[in-house]
Amino acid sequence: MDLTSLILFIVTFTSILILPGPNVVFSVAQSLQYGALKSIYVPLGFMAATGIHAVMVFSGLGLIIQKYAILLVVLKWFGVAYLMFLAYKSIMAKPSSYAVSGKQISKFKMFKSALLVSLTNPKALLASLMVYPVFISHEYSFLVQAVVLTVCAMAISFSVYGMYSLIASAFKGKISSTGFANKLVAALYTGAAGVLVTK
């Protein structure tokens, strides 16, 4: 893979991830709840999901899943149900739950939640299926290209969702001490579920 192709891949993949969708909304909601530093495991979860999607595409497993589209539909509705569950929990939480001190959540649970949201988003897998093959050249080693593209995609994923977390965290102090925060976070989760439904 030449440098021009790699730069084009970075621009293309960044452009896809930066568009608001379920992952972005989830990042913002988690950051509003726990702050950017505590929610660092969200972009790490999305980064891991990006790596899993890449492995699926490069191993050919993604094509099998695409052939059996019902699997993507089942995944999508599982993701919608999970996001609605999170919205319900946010509505039922006490207003003080999102105070600046923030309530505690295990790092693994935060990582796992982000991973689950991303893996149940069919748009992410379909985008991977469309993007990766375009940047594979027959002139270079397939394995080397697959590794380089996967590592770049994971770094982009972490950077994009980390950026959204930082931006959301900047507004956390202004709303977190009010009951409005609970409703806003619940609305974000519901919005993410709505976006997922349309995919």
RODO-667484 format. One line per field, with one value per residue: residue number from 1; x negated, y negated, z of N, C-alpha, C, O in turn; chain. Coordinates in steps of 0.2 Angstrom, whole numbers, plus 5000, padded with zeros to 4 digits. Last residue first. Layout:
REM residues N
i: (NUM; ...);
n_x: (X; ...);
n_y: (Y; ...);
n_z: (Z; ...);
ca_x: (X; ...);
ca_y: (Y; ...);
ca_z: (Z; ...);
c_x: (X; ...);
c_y: (Y; ...);
c_z: (Z; ...);
o_x: (X; ...);
o_y: (Y; ...);
o_z: (Z; ...);
ch: (A; ...);
This chain:
REM residues 199
i: (199; 198; 197; 196; 195; 194; 193; 192; 191; 190; 189; 188; 187; 186; 185; 184; 183; 182; 181; 180; 179; 178; 177; 176; 175; 174; 173; 172; 171; 170; 169; 168; 167; 166; 165; 164; 163; 162; 161; 160; 159; 158; 157; 156; 155; 154; 153; 152; 151; 150; 149; 148; 147; 146; 145; 144; 143; 142; 141; 140; 139; 138; 137; 136; 135; 134; 133; 132; 131; 130; 129; 128; 127; 126; 125; 124; 123; 122; 121; 120; 119; 118; 117; 116; 115; 114; 113; 112; 111; 110; 109; 108; 107; 106; 105; 104; 103; 102; 101; 100; 99; 98; 97; 96; 95; 94; 93; 92; 91; 90; 89; 88; 87; 86; 85; 84; 83; 82; 81; 80; 79; 78; 77; 76; 75; 74; 73; 72; 71; 70; 69; 68; 67; 66; 65; 64; 63; 62; 61; 60; 59; 58; 57; 56; 55; 54; 53; 52; 51; 50; 49; 48; 47; 46; 45; 44; 43; 42; 41; 40; 39; 38; 37; 36; 35; 34; 33; 32; 31; 30; 29; 28; 27; 26; 25; 24; 23; 22; 21; 20; 19; 18; 17; 16; 15; 14; 13; 12; 11; 10; 9; 8; 7; 6; 5; 4; 3; 2; 1);
n_x: (5158; 5167; 5164; 5153; 5160; 5166; 5155; 5151; 5163; 5161; 5149; 5154; 5164; 5156; 5148; 5159; 5164; 5153; 5152; 5162; 5160; 5142; 5129; 5125; 5124; 5111; 5103; 5103; 5097; 5085; 5090; 5092; 5078; 5073; 5081; 5077; 5064; 5066; 5071; 5059; 5049; 5054; 5054; 5041; 5036; 5043; 5038; 5024; 5025; 5031; 5021; 5011; 5016; 5019; 5006; 5000; 5008; 5006; 4992; 4996; 5003; 5017; 5023; 5037; 5046; 5058; 5060; 5064; 5078; 5088; 5087; 5088; 5101; 5107; 5103; 5110; 5123; 5127; 5123; 5118; 5105; 5108; 5114; 5103; 5093; 5100; 5101; 5088; 5083; 5091; 5088; 5074; 5075; 5091; 5095; 5101; 5107; 5100; 5096; 5106; 5121; 5130; 5138; 5147; 5159; 5159; 5165; 5175; 5169; 5158; 5165; 5171; 5159; 5155; 5165; 5163; 5151; 5156; 5165; 5155; 5147; 5157; 5159; 5147; 5146; 5157; 5151; 5140; 5146; 5153; 5143; 5132; 5122; 5116; 5109; 5101; 5093; 5087; 5077; 5066; 5056; 5058; 5070; 5067; 5057; 5065; 5073; 5063; 5059; 5070; 5071; 5060; 5065; 5076; 5069; 5062; 5072; 5075; 5065; 5066; 5075; 5067; 5063; 5076; 5090; 5102; 5113; 5107; 5101; 5112; 5117; 5107; 5106; 5119; 5118; 5108; 5115; 5127; 5120; 5113; 5097; 5085; 5084; 5082; 5070; 5061; 5061; 5056; 5043; 5037; 5037; 5028; 5017; 5015; 5013; 5001; 4992; 4997; 4996);
n_y: (4989; 4984; 4989; 4980; 4969; 4973; 4975; 4962; 4956; 4963; 4957; 4944; 4944; 4948; 4936; 4927; 4932; 4930; 4916; 4910; 4909; 4904; 4905; 4905; 4894; 4889; 4899; 4904; 4898; 4905; 4917; 4916; 4915; 4928; 4937; 4933; 4938; 4951; 4954; 4951; 4959; 4972; 4973; 4971; 4983; 4992; 4989; 4992; 5006; 5010; 5006; 5014; 5027; 5027; 5026; 5038; 5047; 5044; 5035; 5027; 5027; 5026; 5017; 5011; 5001; 5008; 5016; 5006; 5001; 5010; 5016; 5005; 5002; 5014; 5012; 5000; 5003; 5011; 5012; 5020; 5016; 5004; 5009; 5017; 5008; 5000; 5010; 5014; 5002; 5001; 5013; 5011; 5001; 4998; 4983; 4970; 4954; 4938; 4925; 4918; 4928; 4938; 4940; 4931; 4936; 4954; 4963; 4965; 4961; 4970; 4982; 4979; 4979; 4992; 4998; 4993; 4999; 5013; 5012; 5009; 5021; 5030; 5025; 5028; 5042; 5045; 5039; 5047; 5059; 5057; 5058; 5067; 5060; 5054; 5065; 5067; 5056; 5057; 5067; 5063; 5057; 5044; 5043; 5046; 5037; 5026; 5028; 5028; 5015; 5009; 5013; 5006; 4993; 4994; 4996; 4984; 4974; 4980; 4977; 4964; 4959; 4953; 4942; 4935; 4940; 4947; 4942; 4936; 4948; 4955; 4946; 4947; 4960; 4962; 4953; 4961; 4973; 4969; 4953; 4940; 4943; 4949; 4960; 4955; 4948; 4958; 4965; 4955; 4952; 4965; 4967; 4957; 4962; 4974; 4969; 4963; 4973; 4989; 5006);
n_z: (5051; 5060; 5072; 5075; 5078; 5090; 5098; 5099; 5105; 5118; 5122; 5123; 5132; 5143; 5144; 5147; 5159; 5167; 5166; 5173; 5186; 5188; 5187; 5173; 5166; 5167; 5167; 5153; 5143; 5141; 5138; 5124; 5120; 5124; 5116; 5104; 5105; 5106; 5093; 5086; 5092; 5090; 5076; 5072; 5077; 5069; 5057; 5058; 5060; 5048; 5039; 5043; 5041; 5027; 5022; 5027; 5020; 5006; 5000; 4984; 4973; 4975; 4988; 4996; 4997; 4995; 5007; 5017; 5013; 5014; 5026; 5034; 5032; 5038; 5052; 5054; 5052; 5062; 5078; 5087; 5090; 5097; 5109; 5113; 5116; 5126; 5136; 5139; 5145; 5156; 5162; 5165; 5174; 5183; 5189; 5201; 5197; 5199; 5203; 5197; 5196; 5192; 5202; 5206; 5201; 5200; 5186; 5176; 5165; 5164; 5162; 5149; 5141; 5142; 5135; 5123; 5120; 5119; 5108; 5098; 5098; 5094; 5081; 5075; 5076; 5067; 5055; 5053; 5051; 5039; 5029; 5024; 5018; 5028; 5034; 5024; 5024; 5036; 5034; 5028; 5035; 5033; 5041; 5054; 5056; 5056; 5068; 5078; 5077; 5081; 5094; 5100; 5098; 5107; 5119; 5119; 5121; 5134; 5143; 5147; 5156; 5165; 5157; 5154; 5164; 5166; 5158; 5147; 5142; 5138; 5128; 5119; 5115; 5110; 5098; 5091; 5089; 5081; 5074; 5065; 5057; 5059; 5051; 5038; 5039; 5043; 5031; 5022; 5027; 5027; 5013; 5009; 5015; 5008; 4995; 4997; 5001; 4995; 5000);
ca_x: (5152; 5168; 5170; 5152; 5155; 5170; 5160; 5147; 5161; 5167; 5150; 5148; 5165; 5161; 5145; 5155; 5169; 5156; 5146; 5162; 5164; 5150; 5132; 5125; 5131; 5117; 5103; 5106; 5104; 5085; 5088; 5097; 5083; 5070; 5082; 5084; 5065; 5063; 5075; 5065; 5048; 5052; 5060; 5046; 5033; 5044; 5045; 5026; 5022; 5034; 5028; 5010; 5014; 5024; 5011; 4997; 5008; 5013; 4994; 4993; 4996; 5014; 5019; 5032; 5040; 5057; 5058; 5058; 5072; 5087; 5087; 5081; 5096; 5108; 5100; 5103; 5120; 5126; 5124; 5125; 5106; 5105; 5117; 5110; 5092; 5098; 5107; 5092; 5080; 5091; 5094; 5076; 5072; 5084; 5097; 5096; 5107; 5102; 5092; 5100; 5117; 5125; 5134; 5140; 5156; 5160; 5160; 5176; 5175; 5157; 5161; 5175; 5163; 5151; 5164; 5169; 5151; 5151; 5167; 5161; 5144; 5154; 5165; 5149; 5141; 5157; 5158; 5139; 5142; 5157; 5145; 5138; 5127; 5120; 5115; 5106; 5097; 5091; 5083; 5071; 5056; 5052; 5070; 5072; 5055; 5059; 5076; 5067; 5054; 5068; 5076; 5060; 5059; 5077; 5073; 5058; 5069; 5080; 5066; 5061; 5078; 5070; 5058; 5072; 5085; 5096; 5114; 5111; 5097; 5108; 5121; 5109; 5100; 5118; 5123; 5107; 5109; 5127; 5124; 5116; 5104; 5086; 5085; 5088; 5076; 5063; 5063; 5062; 5048; 5038; 5041; 5035; 5020; 5016; 5019; 5007; 4994; 4993; 5000);
ca_y: (4991; 4982; 4992; 4987; 4969; 4971; 4981; 4967; 4954; 4964; 4964; 4946; 4942; 4952; 4942; 4926; 4932; 4936; 4920; 4910; 4915; 4903; 4904; 4911; 4897; 4884; 4895; 4908; 4895; 4898; 4916; 4917; 4910; 4922; 4937; 4932; 4931; 4948; 4955; 4948; 4952; 4970; 4974; 4966; 4976; 4992; 4988; 4985; 5002; 5011; 5003; 5007; 5025; 5028; 5020; 5031; 5047; 5043; 5041; 5027; 5026; 5033; 5017; 5016; 4999; 5003; 5019; 5009; 4997; 5006; 5021; 5008; 4997; 5013; 5017; 5000; 4998; 5014; 5006; 5021; 5022; 5004; 5004; 5020; 5013; 4997; 5007; 5019; 5004; 4996; 5012; 5016; 4999; 5002; 4988; 4975; 4960; 4943; 4930; 4917; 4923; 4935; 4946; 4930; 4930; 4948; 4961; 4967; 4957; 4963; 4981; 4980; 4973; 4987; 5000; 4991; 4992; 5011; 5014; 5004; 5014; 5031; 5024; 5021; 5038; 5047; 5036; 5040; 5058; 5058; 5052; 5069; 5064; 5050; 5061; 5073; 5058; 5051; 5068; 5066; 5065; 5047; 5041; 5050; 5044; 5026; 5027; 5034; 5020; 5007; 5015; 5014; 4995; 4993; 5001; 4990; 4975; 4980; 4984; 4966; 4963; 4959; 4946; 4938; 4936; 4949; 4945; 4932; 4942; 4958; 4948; 4940; 4957; 4965; 4952; 4954; 4973; 4972; 4960; 4942; 4942; 4942; 4961; 4960; 4944; 4952; 4968; 4958; 4947; 4961; 4972; 4957; 4955; 4974; 4974; 4959; 4968; 4983; 5000);
ca_z: (5047; 5053; 5069; 5073; 5072; 5084; 5096; 5096; 5099; 5114; 5121; 5118; 5125; 5141; 5143; 5141; 5153; 5167; 5164; 5166; 5184; 5187; 5194; 5177; 5166; 5166; 5173; 5159; 5145; 5143; 5145; 5128; 5119; 5127; 5124; 5105; 5104; 5111; 5099; 5084; 5091; 5097; 5080; 5070; 5080; 5077; 5058; 5057; 5066; 5054; 5038; 5043; 5048; 5032; 5021; 5029; 5027; 5009; 5004; 4991; 4972; 4973; 4982; 4996; 4998; 4990; 5000; 5017; 5013; 5008; 5021; 5034; 5030; 5031; 5048; 5056; 5048; 5056; 5073; 5085; 5086; 5090; 5104; 5112; 5112; 5120; 5133; 5136; 5139; 5151; 5160; 5160; 5168; 5182; 5185; 5198; 5200; 5195; 5206; 5194; 5198; 5187; 5200; 5209; 5198; 5204; 5190; 5183; 5167; 5165; 5168; 5155; 5142; 5145; 5142; 5126; 5121; 5124; 5115; 5100; 5100; 5100; 5086; 5076; 5079; 5074; 5058; 5054; 5057; 5045; 5031; 5029; 5014; 5024; 5038; 5026; 5018; 5035; 5039; 5024; 5035; 5030; 5034; 5050; 5056; 5052; 5061; 5076; 5076; 5074; 5089; 5099; 5095; 5100; 5117; 5119; 5114; 5129; 5141; 5142; 5151; 5167; 5159; 5148; 5162; 5170; 5164; 5151; 5144; 5143; 5134; 5122; 5118; 5115; 5104; 5093; 5093; 5088; 5073; 5070; 5056; 5062; 5059; 5040; 5037; 5047; 5037; 5021; 5026; 5034; 5018; 5007; 5017; 5016; 4997; 4995; 5006; 4995; 5000);
c_x: (5154; 5162; 5170; 5157; 5154; 5166; 5164; 5151; 5156; 5166; 5156; 5148; 5160; 5163; 5150; 5151; 5164; 5160; 5149; 5157; 5164; 5153; 5140; 5128; 5131; 5124; 5109; 5107; 5106; 5091; 5087; 5096; 5089; 5075; 5079; 5085; 5072; 5064; 5073; 5070; 5055; 5052; 5059; 5052; 5038; 5041; 5046; 5033; 5024; 5032; 5032; 5017; 5014; 5022; 5017; 5002; 5005; 5012; 5001; 4996; 4992; 5006; 5016; 5029; 5034; 5049; 5056; 5056; 5065; 5081; 5086; 5081; 5090; 5103; 5101; 5100; 5112; 5122; 5122; 5127; 5113; 5106; 5114; 5114; 5099; 5097; 5105; 5098; 5085; 5089; 5095; 5083; 5074; 5082; 5090; 5099; 5102; 5102; 5094; 5095; 5110; 5122; 5128; 5135; 5148; 5156; 5162; 5171; 5176; 5163; 5160; 5171; 5168; 5155; 5160; 5169; 5157; 5151; 5162; 5163; 5150; 5151; 5162; 5154; 5144; 5152; 5158; 5145; 5141; 5153; 5149; 5140; 5133; 5124; 5119; 5111; 5102; 5096; 5089; 5078; 5062; 5052; 5064; 5072; 5060; 5057; 5071; 5070; 5057; 5063; 5074; 5065; 5058; 5071; 5075; 5062; 5064; 5077; 5072; 5062; 5073; 5073; 5061; 5067; 5080; 5090; 5108; 5112; 5100; 5103; 5117; 5112; 5102; 5111; 5121; 5112; 5107; 5121; 5125; 5121; 5108; 5094; 5087; 5089; 5083; 5069; 5065; 5065; 5055; 5043; 5042; 5040; 5027; 5019; 5020; 5013; 5000; 4996; 4996);
c_y: (4998; 4985; 4990; 4991; 4976; 4971; 4979; 4973; 4959; 4962; 4966; 4953; 4944; 4951; 4947; 4932; 4931; 4937; 4927; 4914; 4915; 4909; 4904; 4911; 4903; 4887; 4891; 4904; 4899; 4895; 4909; 4915; 4910; 4916; 4931; 4932; 4929; 4941; 4952; 4948; 4948; 4962; 4971; 4966; 4971; 4986; 4988; 4984; 4994; 5007; 5004; 5004; 5017; 5026; 5021; 5026; 5040; 5043; 5039; 5033; 5027; 5033; 5024; 5017; 5005; 5001; 5014; 5012; 5001; 5003; 5017; 5013; 5000; 5008; 5016; 5006; 4998; 5009; 5009; 5016; 5023; 5010; 5004; 5015; 5016; 5002; 5004; 5016; 5009; 4998; 5007; 5015; 5005; 5001; 4992; 4980; 4965; 4950; 4937; 4923; 4923; 4929; 4943; 4935; 4929; 4942; 4955; 4965; 4959; 4959; 4974; 4979; 4973; 4980; 4994; 4992; 4990; 5003; 5012; 5005; 5009; 5024; 5026; 5020; 5030; 5043; 5038; 5037; 5051; 5057; 5052; 5063; 5066; 5054; 5057; 5069; 5063; 5053; 5063; 5067; 5068; 5054; 5045; 5049; 5048; 5034; 5028; 5034; 5026; 5012; 5014; 5016; 5003; 4995; 5000; 4996; 4981; 4979; 4985; 4973; 4964; 4963; 4953; 4943; 4939; 4945; 4946; 4935; 4938; 4952; 4951; 4942; 4951; 4962; 4955; 4952; 4966; 4971; 4962; 4949; 4944; 4940; 4954; 4960; 4949; 4949; 4963; 4961; 4950; 4956; 4968; 4962; 4955; 4967; 4974; 4963; 4964; 4978; 4994);
c_z: (5044; 5048; 5061; 5070; 5070; 5077; 5090; 5094; 5095; 5106; 5116; 5117; 5121; 5134; 5140; 5139; 5147; 5160; 5163; 5163; 5176; 5185; 5194; 5184; 5171; 5167; 5173; 5165; 5151; 5145; 5146; 5136; 5123; 5126; 5127; 5113; 5106; 5111; 5105; 5090; 5090; 5097; 5087; 5075; 5078; 5080; 5066; 5059; 5065; 5060; 5045; 5043; 5048; 5039; 5026; 5028; 5030; 5016; 5007; 4994; 4978; 4973; 4981; 4989; 4998; 4991; 4995; 5010; 5012; 5007; 5014; 5028; 5030; 5028; 5041; 5052; 5048; 5051; 5066; 5081; 5084; 5086; 5097; 5107; 5109; 5114; 5127; 5133; 5135; 5144; 5155; 5158; 5163; 5175; 5183; 5194; 5197; 5199; 5202; 5197; 5196; 5189; 5195; 5206; 5200; 5201; 5194; 5188; 5174; 5167; 5169; 5161; 5148; 5146; 5146; 5134; 5124; 5125; 5120; 5107; 5102; 5103; 5093; 5081; 5080; 5078; 5065; 5057; 5058; 5051; 5038; 5032; 5018; 5020; 5033; 5029; 5019; 5029; 5037; 5028; 5031; 5030; 5030; 5043; 5052; 5051; 5055; 5069; 5074; 5072; 5082; 5094; 5094; 5096; 5109; 5117; 5114; 5122; 5135; 5139; 5145; 5162; 5161; 5151; 5157; 5169; 5169; 5158; 5149; 5146; 5140; 5128; 5122; 5119; 5110; 5099; 5095; 5092; 5080; 5069; 5062; 5061; 5062; 5047; 5039; 5046; 5042; 5027; 5026; 5033; 5025; 5011; 5015; 5018; 5004; 4996; 5004; 5000; 5000);
o_x: (5150; 5163; 5172; 5156; 5154; 5168; 5164; 5149; 5157; 5168; 5155; 5147; 5161; 5164; 5148; 5151; 5166; 5159; 5147; 5158; 5165; 5150; 5143; 5130; 5137; 5129; 5112; 5112; 5112; 5091; 5088; 5100; 5091; 5076; 5082; 5088; 5073; 5065; 5076; 5073; 5056; 5055; 5064; 5055; 5039; 5044; 5050; 5035; 5026; 5036; 5035; 5018; 5016; 5026; 5019; 5003; 5008; 5016; 5002; 5001; 4986; 5003; 5014; 5033; 5029; 5046; 5051; 5050; 5061; 5078; 5083; 5076; 5086; 5100; 5096; 5094; 5109; 5118; 5116; 5133; 5114; 5107; 5118; 5117; 5099; 5099; 5109; 5101; 5086; 5091; 5099; 5084; 5075; 5085; 5085; 5105; 5100; 5098; 5089; 5091; 5108; 5119; 5123; 5129; 5144; 5151; 5165; 5172; 5178; 5162; 5159; 5174; 5169; 5154; 5162; 5171; 5157; 5150; 5164; 5164; 5149; 5151; 5165; 5154; 5143; 5154; 5160; 5145; 5140; 5155; 5149; 5138; 5138; 5130; 5125; 5117; 5108; 5102; 5095; 5083; 5062; 5049; 5065; 5073; 5059; 5056; 5072; 5070; 5055; 5063; 5075; 5064; 5057; 5072; 5075; 5060; 5063; 5078; 5072; 5060; 5075; 5073; 5058; 5065; 5080; 5085; 5108; 5113; 5098; 5102; 5118; 5111; 5100; 5111; 5122; 5109; 5105; 5121; 5123; 5124; 5107; 5096; 5090; 5095; 5088; 5073; 5070; 5071; 5060; 5047; 5048; 5045; 5031; 5024; 5026; 5018; 5004; 5001; 4991);
o_y: (5001; 4985; 4994; 4995; 4978; 4973; 4984; 4976; 4960; 4965; 4970; 4955; 4946; 4955; 4951; 4934; 4934; 4942; 4930; 4917; 4921; 4914; 4903; 4916; 4905; 4884; 4889; 4904; 4897; 4890; 4907; 4912; 4905; 4912; 4928; 4928; 4924; 4937; 4949; 4943; 4944; 4959; 4967; 4961; 4966; 4983; 4984; 4979; 4991; 5004; 4999; 4999; 5014; 5023; 5016; 5022; 5038; 5038; 5034; 5036; 5027; 5038; 5027; 5017; 5004; 4999; 5015; 5011; 4999; 5002; 5019; 5013; 4999; 5008; 5018; 5005; 4998; 5011; 5009; 5015; 5028; 5010; 5004; 5017; 5017; 5001; 5004; 5018; 5009; 4997; 5007; 5017; 5003; 5000; 4989; 4982; 4964; 4951; 4941; 4925; 4928; 4925; 4946; 4935; 4927; 4943; 4950; 4965; 4954; 4955; 4972; 4976; 4968; 4977; 4992; 4989; 4985; 5001; 5009; 5001; 5005; 5022; 5023; 5015; 5028; 5040; 5034; 5032; 5049; 5055; 5047; 5062; 5067; 5052; 5057; 5071; 5063; 5051; 5064; 5068; 5074; 5058; 5048; 5053; 5053; 5036; 5032; 5039; 5030; 5015; 5018; 5021; 5005; 4997; 5005; 5000; 4983; 4984; 4990; 4975; 4966; 4969; 4958; 4948; 4945; 4945; 4944; 4932; 4935; 4952; 4948; 4939; 4950; 4962; 4952; 4949; 4965; 4970; 4959; 4949; 4950; 4936; 4954; 4959; 4946; 4948; 4964; 4960; 4947; 4955; 4968; 4960; 4952; 4967; 4973; 4960; 4962; 4979; 4993);
o_z: (5041; 5042; 5058; 5066; 5064; 5072; 5086; 5089; 5089; 5102; 5112; 5111; 5115; 5130; 5136; 5133; 5142; 5156; 5158; 5157; 5173; 5182; 5199; 5187; 5173; 5169; 5178; 5168; 5153; 5148; 5152; 5139; 5126; 5131; 5132; 5116; 5109; 5116; 5110; 5092; 5094; 5101; 5089; 5077; 5082; 5084; 5068; 5062; 5069; 5064; 5047; 5047; 5053; 5042; 5029; 5033; 5034; 5019; 5010; 4993; 4978; 4972; 4986; 4984; 5000; 4986; 4991; 5008; 5008; 5002; 5009; 5025; 5025; 5023; 5037; 5048; 5043; 5047; 5065; 5079; 5080; 5080; 5093; 5102; 5103; 5109; 5122; 5128; 5129; 5139; 5150; 5152; 5157; 5170; 5183; 5195; 5192; 5204; 5201; 5193; 5193; 5185; 5195; 5207; 5196; 5198; 5191; 5194; 5178; 5172; 5175; 5166; 5152; 5151; 5151; 5138; 5128; 5131; 5126; 5110; 5106; 5109; 5098; 5085; 5086; 5084; 5069; 5062; 5064; 5056; 5042; 5038; 5015; 5018; 5034; 5028; 5016; 5029; 5038; 5025; 5030; 5026; 5025; 5039; 5048; 5045; 5050; 5066; 5069; 5066; 5078; 5090; 5089; 5090; 5106; 5113; 5108; 5118; 5132; 5134; 5139; 5162; 5160; 5148; 5156; 5172; 5175; 5163; 5154; 5152; 5145; 5133; 5127; 5125; 5115; 5104; 5101; 5098; 5085; 5064; 5064; 5065; 5067; 5049; 5040; 5050; 5046; 5029; 5029; 5037; 5027; 5013; 5019; 5022; 5006; 4999; 5008; 5002; 5004);
ch: (A; A; A; A; A; A; A; A; A; A; A; A; A; A; A; A; A; A; A; A; A; A; A; A; A; A; A; A; A; A; A; A; A; A; A; A; A; A; A; A; A; A; A; A; A; A; A; A; A; A; A; A; A; A; A; A; A; A; A; A; A; A; A; A; A; A; A; A; A; A; A; A; A; A; A; A; A; A; A; A; A; A; A; A; A; A; A; A; A; A; A; A; A; A; A; A; A; A; A; A; A; A; A; A; A; A; A; A; A; A; A; A; A; A; A; A; A; A; A; A; A; A; A; A; A; A; A; A; A; A; A; A; A; A; A; A; A; A; A; A; A; A; A; A; A; A; A; A; A; A; A; A; A; A; A; A; A; A; A; A; A; A; A; A; A; A; A; A; A; A; A; A; A; A; A; A; A; A; A; A; A; A; A; A; A; A; A; A; A; A; A; A; A; A; A; A; A; A; A);
